[in-house]
Amino acid sequence: MDLLEYQAKALFREVGIPVLPSQLIDDPREIKQLQVPYPVVLKSQVRTGGRGKAGGIRFVENTIDAIAAAQTILHLPIAGEYPQLLLAEARYQAQTELFLAVTFDYRLQRLVLLGSKRGGMDVEALLSGMQKVVVEDDFSSFYARRLAVKIGLQGKQVSPVSDIVEKMYGLAILKDLDSIEINPLAIAENGEIMALDGKVTVNDRAAIYHPDLFDLAQLRENGDNRSTIATRRPLTWQNPQGNIGILCDGEGVAATIWDLLCQQKQQPRNCQIIGAKTYGKFFSESHLEDELERGLEALLAAPETEYIFLDILWEENRMKIIEAAIASVLDFSPRPISKPGGDDRNERPTAAQSRQQRRSPRPQQSLKSYKTPPKIVVYLRGGDSEAMNSQPKQLPIQWTNNAEEALLLMKNE
């Protein structure tokens, strides 16, 4: 999975790699509220390379020119990909531009460090100066300094550049990245270093262990480093032959679960994304419960849904919230006998009706009163095993904090 530039730079910030103040733009009219000082560079946010030569990067001096450039870039396909967003950054005066990368060499089966003293858009010049250092043992600063020297750096430039390489390597290990690239890493006349562009590729097989990377797709960064989360839209995936409903708190997580179920010959039918989140935390418990109920009701609207797979981030008290939502939607009371040709699922109360009675005491009923109750597996990412095992469970839900076990539970059902 390739991240967009602004998503890669969000990771850079986490590990202390310097990046410029920036702002995301999805409508040219937002240029009027631009918080980044002019002169500004506007950059198309696409995953393919060659943006600069294709016209996807424009330098502008004022608001009028910026609006015109933004309109052009948003309607410009690059290798067939149209951008949904632009990244606006302050223009940076670089004296030297380097290329740095940490990538997994599948032939050697280890990470290697790459660097060139001629970074930027001139690919031939970049490749002609490319140097490689293979990380043969446990990583140390020696490897980073060795790369800096091999590409021709001297004196005071060696230490800060090798520090950037160390942070890149640490990020690659931490997030299971296939590659991380900075091109260019700019060095100003006063020695200041800045990552002007970045590219990150996440290992698809390891992606399930890093749901935070998928949430970056919703992250909005601006010049004062505050963030908001874009409104989540329901996924449109449908498989009429499927019998598994997926409910997740992130689109990337949902995509991974869908793919993994398909790989083990399971049949996901549809998917619901819940939550308006900020760094993994829902705004309130009541909001989460309502979102869960709406998502479950949407999945169970298809009578063919026999299994439900929930993938939710662990937080204190979350098990009780999930149980309450499931009890509300499934309604623990005997179902009416089906009429010939009828669908008894459609006769249960709606989630809206159940929510009104949610906190009213009622006797606990058994799922046996349902003709064909859905089988439910809940994977709580980062969950506390002891808390999950000790809490009394009123409903026949299978809980786990292990992704592989969750998928096996679905397979064994």
C-alpha positions in Angstrom: 0.0 0.0 0.0 1.5 3.3 -1.1 0.8 6.4 1.0 0.3 9.9 -0.4 2.9 12.5 0.3 0.9 14.2 3.1 0.4 10.9 4.8 4.1 10.0 4.6 4.9 13.4 6.1 2.5 12.7 9.0 4.7 9.7 9.8 7.9 11.8 9.4 6.5 14.2 12.1 6.0 11.3 14.4 9.7 10.3 14.4 11.1 13.9 14.2 12.0 14.2 10.6 11.6 17.9 9.8 8.9 18.9 7.3 7.4 22.2 6.3 4.2 23.7 7.6 1.4 22.6 5.2 -2.3 22.7 4.4 -4.5 20.3 2.5 -6.8 21.8 -0.2 -9.7 19.9 -1.8 -11.5 22.9 -3.3 -9.7 25.9 -5.0 -12.0 28.3 -3.0 -10.1 27.2 0.1 -7.0 29.0 -1.2 -8.6 32.2 0.1 -8.2 30.9 3.6 -4.6 29.7 3.0 -2.6 29.8 6.2 0.8 29.1 4.6 2.7 32.3 3.7 3.5 33.0 0.1 5.4 32.1 -2.1 3.8 28.7 -2.0 4.2 25.4 -3.8 1.0 23.4 -4.7 1.5 19.7 -5.1 -0.9 17.1 -6.6 -1.5 14.3 -4.1 -1.3 11.2 -6.3 0.6 7.9 -5.7 2.3 7.8 -9.1 5.7 9.4 -9.7 6.5 12.1 -12.2 4.3 14.8 -10.8 6.7 17.7 -11.5 7.3 16.9 -15.2 3.6 16.3 -15.7 2.6 19.7 -14.3 1.3 18.5 -10.9 3.6 20.8 -9.0 3.2 24.6 -9.3 4.9 27.5 -7.6 2.7 30.5 -7.0 3.3 34.0 -5.6 -0.3 35.2 -4.7 -3.9 34.2 -4.2 -5.1 34.7 -7.8 -2.3 32.6 -9.2 -2.8 30.0 -6.5 -6.6 29.6 -7.3 -5.9 29.2 -11.0 -3.1 26.7 -10.4 -5.2 24.7 -7.9 -8.0 24.4 -10.5 -5.6 23.2 -13.1 -3.9 20.6 -10.9 -7.2 19.1 -9.5 -8.3 18.5 -13.1 -4.9 17.1 -14.2 -4.6 13.3 -14.4 -1.1 11.9 -13.8 -0.6 8.5 -15.2 -4.4 8.1 -15.2 -4.8 9.1 -11.5 -6.8 12.3 -10.6 -5.9 14.0 -7.3 -8.6 14.4 -4.6 -6.4 16.8 -2.7 -3.6 19.3 -3.1 -0.8 20.0 -0.6 0.2 23.6 -0.1 3.6 24.2 1.4 5.9 27.2 1.9 8.6 27.4 -0.8 12.0 26.4 0.6 15.3 27.7 -0.6 17.6 24.7 -0.9 21.3 24.9 -1.5 21.7 21.1 -1.9 19.2 18.4 -2.6 19.8 14.7 -1.6 18.0 11.5 -2.2 17.6 9.1 0.7 15.8 5.8 1.0 15.4 2.7 3.2 14.0 -0.2 1.3 13.7 -4.0 1.7 15.8 -6.0 -0.7 13.9 -9.2 -1.4 17.0 -10.8 -3.0 19.2 -10.2 0.1 16.2 -10.5 2.5 17.3 -7.5 4.5 16.9 -3.7 4.6 19.3 -1.6 2.6 20.1 2.1 2.7 20.2 4.1 -0.5 21.5 7.7 -1.1 22.5 10.1 -3.8 24.0 13.6 -3.6 21.9 14.6 -6.6 18.3 14.3 -5.6 15.3 15.9 -7.3 13.5 15.3 -10.6 16.6 14.5 -12.7 16.4 10.7 -12.5 19.5 10.0 -14.6 21.6 12.3 -12.4 20.1 10.8 -9.3 20.9 7.2 -10.4 24.4 8.0 -11.6 25.3 9.0 -8.0 23.4 6.3 -6.2 25.1 4.6 -3.3 24.0 1.5 -1.3 24.8 0.3 2.2 23.5 -3.2 3.2 22.4 -3.5 6.9 24.1 -6.9 7.6 23.8 -7.1 11.4 21.8 -5.2 14.0 21.4 -1.6 12.9 23.7 1.1 14.4 24.5 4.7 13.6 27.6 3.3 11.8 25.5 2.3 8.8 23.9 5.7 8.5 27.2 7.6 8.8 28.7 5.2 6.2 25.9 6.1 3.7 26.4 9.8 4.3 30.1 9.6 3.6 29.6 7.4 0.6 27.4 9.9 -1.1 30.1 12.6 -0.6 29.0 14.5 2.5 31.7 16.1 4.6 32.1 18.0 7.9 29.0 19.3 9.6 26.6 17.8 7.0 27.4 14.2 8.0 25.8 14.1 11.4 22.4 15.6 10.6 21.9 13.6 7.5 22.9 10.3 9.2 20.4 11.2 11.9 17.7 11.4 9.3 18.7 8.0 7.9 18.5 6.5 11.4 15.0 7.9 11.9 14.0 6.5 8.5 15.3 3.1 9.4 13.5 3.2 12.8 10.3 4.1 11.1 10.6 1.3 8.5 11.1 -1.2 11.4 8.3 0.3 13.5 5.7 0.3 10.8 6.8 -2.7 8.7 7.4 -0.6 5.7 8.6 -2.0 2.4 10.3 1.3 1.6 10.6 4.9 2.8 12.0 7.6 0.5 12.8 11.2 0.8 13.4 13.1 -2.4 14.6 15.7 -2.0 16.1 16.1 1.4 17.0 19.8 1.2 19.9 21.4 2.9 19.7 25.2 3.2 22.6 27.6 3.2 22.6 27.8 7.0 22.7 24.0 7.3 19.0 23.5 8.1 17.6 20.2 6.8 14.1 19.7 5.5 12.3 16.7 3.9 10.5 18.4 0.9 8.9 15.2 -0.4 8.3 11.7 0.9 7.1 8.4 -0.3 6.1 5.4 1.9 5.1 1.9 0.9 3.5 -0.3 3.6 4.0 -4.1 3.5 0.5 -5.4 2.6 0.9 -8.6 4.7 1.8 -6.6 7.8 -0.8 -3.9 7.3 -3.4 -5.5 9.6 -1.0 -4.9 12.5 -0.9 -1.2 11.8 -4.5 0.1 11.5 -3.2 3.6 12.3 -1.6 3.8 8.9 -5.1 3.4 7.3 -6.4 6.2 9.4 -3.9 8.5 7.8 -6.1 8.5 4.8 -8.5 10.8 6.8 -5.8 13.0 8.4 -5.8 16.7 7.6 -2.7 18.6 8.5 -2.4 22.4 8.4 0.2 24.9 9.3 -0.4 25.0 13.0 -0.2 21.2 13.3 -3.8 20.9 14.4 -5.8 18.1 12.7 -9.4 17.2 11.9 -10.9 14.1 10.5 -12.8 14.1 7.2 -16.3 12.7 7.3 -16.3 8.9 6.7 -18.4 7.6 3.8 -19.8 4.1 3.7 -18.1 1.6 1.5 -19.9 0.5 -1.6 -18.5 -3.1 -1.7 -21.1 -5.7 -2.3 -20.9 -9.4 -2.9 -24.3 -10.9 -3.4 -23.0 -14.4 -2.8 -21.4 -13.5 0.6 -22.7 -14.2 4.1 -20.3 -12.2 6.3 -20.9 -8.6 7.3 -17.9 -6.5 8.3 -18.0 -3.6 10.7 -14.9 -1.6 11.3 -13.7 1.8 12.6 -11.5 2.5 9.6 -11.7 2.1 5.8 -8.1 0.7 5.5 -8.8 -1.8 8.3 -12.0 -2.9 6.5 -10.2 -3.3 3.2 -7.6 -5.5 4.9 -10.2 -7.7 6.6 -12.1 -8.1 3.4 -9.0 -9.2 1.5 -7.9 -11.6 4.3 -11.3 -13.2 4.5 -11.2 -13.7 0.7 -7.8 -15.2 0.9 -9.0 -17.9 3.3 -11.9 -18.7 0.9 -14.5 -16.9 3.0 -17.4 -14.8 1.5 -17.7 -11.3 2.9 -21.0 -9.7 1.7 -20.9 -6.1 2.7 -19.1 -3.6 5.0 -19.9 -0.7 7.2 -17.5 1.9 8.5 -18.4 3.6 11.8 -17.2 6.5 13.9 -16.0 10.0 13.6 -12.6 9.6 15.2 -9.6 11.6 16.2 -6.4 9.5 16.7 -8.4 6.3 17.4 -10.7 7.8 20.1 -14.5 8.2 19.5 -16.0 11.4 20.6 -18.3 9.8 23.2 -19.6 6.4 24.4 -23.2 7.2 23.3 -21.9 8.2 19.8 -20.1 4.9 19.5 -23.1 2.9 20.6 -25.4 4.7 18.1 -22.8 4.2 15.3 -22.5 0.5 16.2 -26.3 0.0 16.1 -26.7 1.8 12.8 -23.8 -0.3 11.3 -25.2 -3.6 12.6 -28.7 -2.8 11.4 -27.4 -2.0 7.9 -25.5 -5.3 7.8 -28.4 -7.4 9.0 -30.8 -5.8 6.5 -29.5 -8.5 4.2 -31.2 -11.7 5.4 -28.3 -13.7 3.9 -25.9 -12.3 6.5 -25.0 -15.2 8.9 -21.8 -13.9 10.4 -20.7 -10.5 11.7 -17.0 -9.6 12.0 -16.3 -6.5 14.2 -12.9 -4.9 14.2 -12.8 -2.1 16.8 -10.0 -0.3 18.7 -9.8 -1.3 22.4 -10.7 1.3 25.0 -11.9 1.0 28.6 -15.6 0.1 28.9 -15.8 -0.7 25.1 -16.9 -4.3 25.6 -20.0 -3.2 27.5 -20.8 -0.6 24.8 -20.5 -3.3 22.0 -22.6 -5.8 24.0 -25.3 -3.1 24.5 -25.4 -2.2 20.8 -25.6 -5.9 19.7 -28.4 -6.6 22.3 -30.3 -3.5 21.1 -30.1 -4.4 17.4 -30.8 -8.1 17.8 -33.4 -7.4 20.4 -33.4 -10.3 22.9 -37.0 -11.3 22.8 -38.6 -14.1 20.9 -39.1 -13.5 17.2 -42.6 -13.8 15.8 -43.2 -17.0 13.8 -42.5 -16.3 10.1 -45.4 -16.1 7.8 -45.2 -18.2 4.6 -42.9 -16.4 2.1 -42.1 -13.7 4.7 -38.7 -12.6 6.1 -38.8 -12.7 9.9 -35.7 -10.5 10.1 -37.7 -7.5 8.9 -40.1 -7.9 11.9 -37.6 -7.1 14.6 -37.7 -3.6 16.1 -35.4 -1.0 14.4 -32.3 0.2 16.2 -34.0 3.6 16.6 -36.9 1.9 18.5 -34.5 -0.2 20.5 -32.3 2.8 21.5 -35.3 4.4 23.2 -35.6 1.4 25.5 -31.9 0.7 25.8 -31.5 1.8 29.4 -34.8 0.3 30.6 -34.5 -2.9 32.7 -35.6 -6.0 30.9 -35.1 -9.7 31.5 -32.2 -11.3 29.7 -33.4 -13.5 26.9 -31.5 -16.3 25.1 -30.4 -16.2 21.5 -32.1 -19.6 21.2 -35.3 -17.7 20.8 -33.9 -16.6 17.4 -34.4 -18.9 14.4 -31.0 -18.3 13.0 -29.0 -15.8 15.1 -25.9 -14.3 13.5 -22.6 -15.6 14.7 -20.4 -12.7 16.0 -16.7 -12.4 16.3 -15.3 -9.2 17.8 -11.6 -8.3 17.4 -10.6 -5.6 19.8 -7.3 -4.2 18.6 -4.9 -3.8 21.5 -7.3 -5.3 23.9 -6.5 -6.3 27.5 -6.6 -10.1 27.6 -7.2 -10.3 31.3 -10.1 -7.8 31.2 -11.6 -9.5 28.2 -11.5 -12.9 29.9 -12.7 -11.7 33.4 -15.7 -9.6 32.3 -19.0 -11.5 32.5 -20.3 -11.9 28.9 -24.1 -12.0 28.6 -24.1 -12.6 24.9 -22.7 -15.4 22.8 -20.0 -13.2 21.3 -16.5 -14.5 20.6 -13.9 -11.9 21.7 -10.2 -11.7 20.8 -7.4 -9.3 20.8 -5.4 -11.3 18.2 -6.0 -10.6 14.5 -5.0 -14.1 13.3 -7.2 -15.8 15.9 -10.1 -13.6 14.9 -9.8 -14.7 11.3 -9.5 -18.3 12.4 -12.6 -18.0 14.5 -14.5 -16.9 11.4 -13.0 -19.8 9.4 -13.9 -22.4 12.1 -17.5 -21.2 12.4 
